[in-house]
Structures are given as C-alpha cells and as structure tokens.
Amino acid sequence: MSEKEKPQTPLNNKHREEEKMPRDLRIPAALARTAFSSEQSLMSWIRTCLSLFTFGFSISQFFQYLGEKQEVLQLSAGPRRLGLVLVFVGILALLLAMIDHVYRIRNMKKQGLPPETSSFLPIGSALALLVIGIAALMSILLKWSL
C-alpha cells in the first residue's frame, strides 16, 4: 500500500499538523541547555585560572619571603619566573575562556536563545577574577610583599 493509498487516521493527521508548525518548541529549550552548558564551562575555566593564580602567586611570595629572611642563601630567579608564568597563563586562559563564552552566547542569541537564559554572573565573576590576576601579576613583577 503506497503513501497515498493509506487511510487517514487521527495519528497521521496529528503528525502532519506538527510538521506544519512554524517553529519547533524544542529549539529554544536546546539553546537554553547549551547556554547553561557554556556558562558551566566558563565557571570551570574560572576555577582552573584561580588555581593557577594562587599557585603562581604563592610560589613567588614564598621564595621572596625566604630570600628576605635568609640573606646568606642566594636563591635563583626560577621560582619567581615560574610564579610569573603560572599567573600569566591563568590570565591568558581566562581571557580566552571569556571571549569564547561571549562568542557562543552571541551565536545562540542569533539562533533564538530566550533572553531570560543569559546571566551576567559568570562574566562578572570572570572580570573580577581577571582584575585580581592582573594585580597578582603586578605584585610579582614589582616585588610587592604582603
């Protein structure tokens, strides 16, 4: 029996009505889930960058403190450089994660992301942490001690 010869049942009619709907309601929900996933990824990057900041800053400050207390023992510049590199990598990774997140959200808004799904909190947190990371980098560069 071909497609044209099939009798019209209520189930077949319902399926055809769904195909005629102008917009599938699943698309905004899928975009919202993807936006929340993007925010979760950004928050994971924030956590990682915070770890890099604290570890790099702690290494640098610890060896600076040791150098000040033990004037007889001359320490190399390696720990300070390692601290600088860790903080710099944290700043760079956070900037790239923020740019990626904003790019993804803008693309999803073009596709019809509902406005109530986007939040300023992840980007605001990332910006605050970026300022803290830059302050930590300046502290290491200028040899400020706590």
Buried (B, 14 or more C-beta within 10 A) or exposed (E): EEEEEEEEEEEEEEEEEEEEEEEEEEEBEBBBEBBEEBBEBBBEBBEBBBEBBBBBBEBBBEBBEEBEEEEEEEEEEEBBEBBBEBBBBBBEBBBEBBEBBBEBBEEBBEEEBEEEBBEEEBBEBBEEBBEBBEBBBEBBEEEEEE
